[in-house]
Every structure is written in structure tokens, then in C-alpha cells.
């Protein structure tokens, strides 16, 4: 069973930046798409960004496009989320997730993902 461990969350002022990391266990990291999701208090979990196994394809929600960048280092089995120009509405618990299936190019919904980390909290103050 793969394990995912997020880190990098914290408290930041609006306009600031944070970089989240997610380290995965297991030997087949590079063949799975990875994603970042977030859940704010009282709200449903929402898709933030996804990246293909090779890292050559990415997809973002409209709310973060142009501000957030997802990337991965397959040698380190790590996926990153660089968050710039943070806004108070970005405040949430952020989760990384591994796709259910290898070599799959659909990675925009929570139902596409089968393994989840415990999350890291991001708080953006105004």
C-alpha cells in the first residue's frame, strides 16, 4: 500500500508563497499521475492541480491557474505544489493523491485517485 506524506504548509500573508511537497513510498511512482486537492472548513474537497506520470502534462483548476505550479521529481518520488500570490480563499487543508491506474491521463476528479495523504494545513491571512 502506497503511503503519501505532505509537508510545507503553514501560515502566510496574502500575496506570499508556499511550496508543498508530497513524498510517496513504493517503487512505481513514475507511472502514476498525481494530484493536489484542498478542502476548506465546511466545504467539499476540490481539485487543485494534476500532473501526468512523466510530468509532461499538467492541469489546473481555474481558481489557481497562473498562481500555482505542480511539478514532480520521479527520482525522489516527490510531487510539489508551488503556490504564489496566495489569497485568503486559498486557506484549506491540502492533500496529495495518487491515481488509481497507471498510465492514465484522466486526473481531474477525486474519484480518479486511490491513495491519499493525511494533508497539510495552509492558512493565508489578509
PASEBA-1860 file (N, C-alpha, C; in nm, 3 decimals):
! residues 126
1> XXXXXXXX> 0.084/-0.119/0.000/0.000/0.000/0.000/0.088/0.125/0.000 ~ 0.067/0.211/-0.098/0.148/0.332/-0.107/0.113/0.427/0.007 ~ 0.212/0.497/0.055/0.191/0.600/0.155/0.237/0.733/0.100 ~ 0.159/0.836/0.129/0.189/0.971/0.083/0.201/1.062/0.204 ~ 0.305/1.143/0.207/0.328/1.232/0.321/0.351/1.374/0.271 ~ 0.257/1.461/0.305/0.267/1.602/0.265/0.343/1.682/0.370 ~ 0.403/1.790/0.324/0.470/1.884/0.414/0.474/2.020/0.346 ~ 0.509/2.122/0.423/0.527/2.254/0.366/0.416/2.353/0.394
9> XXXXXXXX> 0.310/2.308/0.457/0.203/2.401/0.489/0.243/2.497/0.600 ~ 0.157/2.596/0.622/0.185/2.693/0.727/0.099/2.816/0.715 ~ 0.138/2.918/0.787/0.067/3.047/0.788/0.146/3.146/0.704 ~ 0.078/3.212/0.613/0.144/3.310/0.526/0.049/3.426/0.501 ~ 0.104/3.542/0.479/0.021/3.659/0.449/-0.024/3.656/0.303 ~ -0.134/3.720/0.278/-0.183/3.730/0.140/-0.075/3.789/0.051 ~ -0.061/3.732/-0.067/0.043/3.773/-0.159/0.171/3.693/-0.146 ~ 0.181/3.615/-0.041/0.300/3.536/-0.017/0.300/3.405/-0.093
17> XXXXXXXX> 0.402/3.324/-0.064/0.421/3.197/-0.134/0.449/3.084/-0.036 ~ 0.414/2.965/-0.077/0.448/2.842/-0.006/0.475/2.735/-0.110 ~ 0.559/2.638/-0.073/0.578/2.522/-0.158/0.546/2.397/-0.077 ~ 0.448/2.323/-0.125/0.410/2.197/-0.063/0.486/2.083/-0.131 ~ 0.519/1.984/-0.051/0.584/1.863/-0.102/0.505/1.741/-0.060 ~ 0.513/1.638/-0.141/0.448/1.512/-0.109/0.541/1.399/-0.150 ~ 0.586/1.323/-0.053/0.677/1.212/-0.078/0.598/1.082/-0.076 ~ 0.621/0.999/-0.176/0.550/0.873/-0.189/0.641/0.755/-0.162
25> XXXXXXXX> 0.584/0.652/-0.105/0.655/0.525/-0.091/0.621/0.438/-0.212 ~ 0.690/0.327/-0.228/0.660/0.237/-0.339/0.755/0.256/-0.454 ~ 0.755/0.160/-0.544/0.856/0.157/-0.649/0.804/0.198/-0.786 ~ 0.677/0.229/-0.800/0.622/0.258/-0.932/0.565/0.398/-0.940 ~ 0.627/0.492/-0.875/0.577/0.629/-0.867/0.562/0.693/-1.005 ~ 0.658/0.671/-1.092/0.664/0.747/-1.217/0.557/0.710/-1.319 ~ 0.484/0.602/-1.298/0.383/0.562/-1.396/0.242/0.607/-1.356 ~ 0.234/0.679/-1.244/0.104/0.724/-1.195/0.094/0.876/-1.197
33> XXXXXXXX> -0.019/0.925/-1.247/-0.049/1.066/-1.232/-0.070/1.098/-1.084 ~ -0.037/1.220/-1.048/-0.053/1.266/-0.911/-0.137/1.393/-0.910 ~ -0.199/1.419/-0.799/-0.282/1.538/-0.791/-0.274/1.604/-0.654 ~ -0.312/1.728/-0.652/-0.329/1.804/-0.528/-0.476/1.846/-0.518 ~ -0.532/1.829/-0.401/-0.668/1.870/-0.371/-0.665/1.955/-0.245 ~ -0.773/2.025/-0.220/-0.783/2.101/-0.096/-0.925/2.098/-0.044 ~ -0.936/2.117/0.086/-1.067/2.119/0.149/-1.067/2.227/0.256 ~ -1.151/2.325/0.235/-1.168/2.433/0.332/-1.277/2.393/0.431
41> XXXXXXXX> -1.275/2.451/0.550/-1.377/2.417/0.651/-1.518/2.436/0.597 ~ -1.599/2.334/0.612/-1.737/2.342/0.569/-1.760/2.327/0.421 ~ -1.654/2.297/0.347/-1.667/2.285/0.201/-1.622/2.146/0.155 ~ -1.663/2.113/0.034/-1.622/1.985/-0.024/-1.476/1.991/-0.068 ~ -1.416/1.873/-0.079/-1.280/1.866/-0.130/-1.282/1.903/-0.278 ~ -1.186/1.986/-0.319/-1.184/2.030/-0.458/-1.047/2.005/-0.521 ~ -1.052/1.979/-0.649/-0.930/1.958/-0.727/-0.854/2.089/-0.740 ~ -0.721/2.081/-0.725/-0.636/2.198/-0.741/-0.549/2.185/-0.865
49> XXXXXXXX> -0.475/2.074/-0.874/-0.382/2.056/-0.986/-0.350/1.908/-1.002 ~ -0.317/1.869/-1.125/-0.278/1.731/-1.153/-0.161/1.728/-1.249 ~ -0.087/1.620/-1.245/0.031/1.607/-1.329/0.044/1.462/-1.374 ~ 0.081/1.443/-1.499/0.097/1.308/-1.552/0.219/1.240/-1.491 ~ 0.230/1.111/-1.515/0.341/1.036/-1.458/0.478/1.086/-1.500 ~ 0.488/1.125/-1.625/0.615/1.175/-1.676/0.641/1.320/-1.637 ~ 0.534/1.388/-1.596/0.546/1.530/-1.566/0.526/1.620/-1.686 ~ 0.501/1.561/-1.801/0.491/1.639/-1.923/0.357/1.706/-1.945
57> XXXXXXXX> 0.258/1.668/-1.866/0.125/1.725/-1.881/0.071/1.765/-1.744 ~ 0.014/1.883/-1.738/-0.042/1.932/-1.613/-0.179/1.992/-1.637 ~ -0.256/2.002/-1.530/-0.389/2.061/-1.540/-0.420/2.131/-1.409 ~ -0.486/2.247/-1.418/-0.514/2.328/-1.301/-0.661/2.368/-1.294 ~ -0.709/2.388/-1.175/-0.841/2.446/-1.160/-0.832/2.594/-1.198 ~ -0.943/2.649/-1.238/-0.944/2.790/-1.279/-0.906/2.882/-1.164 ~ -0.937/2.841/-1.043/-0.912/2.927/-0.928/-0.764/2.944/-0.895 ~ -0.679/2.854/-0.943/-0.536/2.863/-0.911/-0.449/2.880/-1.035
65> XXXXXXXX> -0.508/2.870/-1.152/-0.430/2.878/-1.276/-0.355/3.010/-1.283 ~ -0.228/3.003/-1.314/-0.145/3.122/-1.321/-0.078/3.158/-1.190 ~ -0.122/3.098/-1.081/-0.062/3.125/-0.949/0.009/3.003/-0.891 ~ -0.043/2.886/-0.917/0.013/2.763/-0.863/0.081/2.684/-0.975 ~ 0.185/2.611/-0.938/0.255/2.524/-1.032/0.278/2.389/-0.969 ~ 0.233/2.284/-1.038/0.259/2.148/-0.992/0.377/2.093/-1.070 ~ 0.461/2.018/-1.000/0.577/1.955/-1.064/0.608/1.828/-0.989 ~ 0.698/1.749/-1.045/0.735/1.624/-0.979/0.879/1.590/-1.010
73> XXXXXXXX> 0.938/1.518/-0.917/1.074/1.464/-0.933/1.061/1.314/-0.911 ~ 1.058/1.239/-1.019/1.034/1.095/-1.006/1.150/1.023/-0.938 ~ 1.269/1.073/-0.951/1.383/1.011/-0.883/1.369/1.021/-0.732 ~ 1.304/1.128/-0.687/1.284/1.148/-0.543/1.144/1.103/-0.499 ~ 1.063/1.056/-0.595/0.925/1.013/-0.565/0.849/1.125/-0.493 ~ 0.862/1.243/-0.544/0.806/1.360/-0.480/0.729/1.444/-0.581 ~ 0.615/1.494/-0.538/0.538/1.589/-0.617/0.529/1.719/-0.537 ~ 0.536/1.830/-0.607/0.538/1.961/-0.544/0.419/2.046/-0.589
81> XXXXXXXX> 0.384/2.140/-0.505/0.287/2.242/-0.544/0.343/2.376/-0.499 ~ 0.391/2.453/-0.596/0.438/2.588/-0.569/0.319/2.682/-0.574 ~ 0.296/2.752/-0.465/0.180/2.840/-0.456/0.228/2.984/-0.439 ~ 0.198/3.066/-0.536/0.236/3.207/-0.533/0.111/3.295/-0.529 ~ 0.130/3.419/-0.494/0.019/3.516/-0.489/-0.099/3.460/-0.411 ~ -0.070/3.406/-0.296/-0.175/3.340/-0.217/-0.281/3.439/-0.171 ~ -0.402/3.387/-0.164/-0.519/3.466/-0.124/-0.583/3.402/-0.001 ~ -0.655/3.479/0.077/-0.724/3.418/0.194/-0.814/3.302/0.154
89> XXXXXXXX> -0.872/3.307/0.037/-0.961/3.197/-0.006/-0.885/3.070/-0.042 ~ -0.752/3.075/-0.042/-0.672/2.954/-0.061/-0.654/2.877/0.070 ~ -0.700/2.934/0.179/-0.690/2.867/0.309/-0.767/2.735/0.307 ~ -0.697/2.627/0.341/-0.757/2.494/0.336/-0.654/2.391/0.383 ~ -0.700/2.270/0.401/-0.610/2.156/0.414/-0.582/2.106/0.273 ~ -0.454/2.084/0.244/-0.413/2.041/0.111/-0.369/1.895/0.117 ~ -0.418/1.818/0.021/-0.391/1.675/0.015/-0.328/1.638/-0.118 ~ -0.229/1.551/-0.115/-0.181/1.494/-0.240/-0.244/1.356/-0.257
97> XXXXXXXX> -0.252/1.314/-0.381/-0.318/1.189/-0.412/-0.252/1.122/-0.531 ~ -0.257/0.990/-0.531/-0.201/0.909/-0.639/-0.316/0.848/-0.719 ~ -0.303/0.849/-0.850/-0.408/0.796/-0.936/-0.430/0.648/-0.911 ~ -0.553/0.606/-0.937/-0.586/0.465/-0.920/-0.514/0.375/-1.020 ~ -0.495/0.426/-1.142/-0.447/0.342/-1.251/-0.317/0.397/-1.309 ~ -0.226/0.309/-1.349/-0.104/0.358/-1.414/-0.133/0.406/-1.555 ~ -0.048/0.497/-1.602/-0.055/0.546/-1.741/-0.191/0.605/-1.777 ~ -0.260/0.661/-1.680/-0.393/0.716/-1.707/-0.385/0.868/-1.718
105> XXXXXXXX> -0.454/0.921/-1.817/-0.445/1.065/-1.843/-0.563/1.144/-1.787 ~ -0.655/1.078/-1.718/-0.768/1.148/-1.657/-0.737/1.168/-1.510 ~ -0.708/1.290/-1.471/-0.669/1.313/-1.332/-0.723/1.447/-1.284 ~ -0.851/1.464/-1.295/-0.912/1.591/-1.257/-1.021/1.578/-1.151 ~ -1.053/1.455/-1.111/-1.157/1.435/-1.013/-1.105/1.347/-0.900 ~ -1.162/1.369/-0.782/-1.120/1.290/-0.667/-1.140/1.141/-0.691 ~ -1.242/1.104/-0.767/-1.272/0.963/-0.792/-1.165/0.896/-0.879 ~ -1.079/0.974/-0.943/-0.971/0.919/-1.024/-0.855/0.870/-0.937
113> XXXXXXXX> -0.853/0.910/-0.812/-0.738/0.885/-0.725/-0.772/0.784/-0.617 ~ -0.672/0.699/-0.587/-0.699/0.589/-0.495/-0.623/0.594/-0.365 ~ -0.517/0.675/-0.359/-0.437/0.685/-0.237/-0.423/0.831/-0.201 ~ -0.435/0.859/-0.073/-0.436/0.997/-0.025/-0.342/1.013/0.093 ~ -0.282/1.131/0.101/-0.205/1.165/0.219/-0.295/1.218/0.330 ~ -0.233/1.250/0.441/-0.308/1.299/0.557/-0.337/1.448/0.550 ~ -0.268/1.518/0.461/-0.294/1.660/0.442/-0.199/1.750/0.517 ~ -0.188/1.871/0.468/-0.109/1.975/0.535/-0.190/2.104/0.531
121> XXXXXX> -0.190/2.176/0.639/-0.276/2.293/0.651/-0.208/2.417/0.598 ~ -0.283/2.492/0.519/-0.236/2.621/0.466/-0.334/2.728/0.511 ~ -0.280/2.830/0.575/-0.363/2.942/0.621/-0.306/3.071/0.563 ~ -0.391/3.145/0.493/-0.349/3.271/0.433/-0.422/3.384/0.503 ~ -0.347/3.470/0.566/-0.409/3.581/0.639/-0.419/3.704/0.548 ~ -0.521/3.783/0.574/-0.544/3.902/0.491/-0.473/4.023/0.549
END
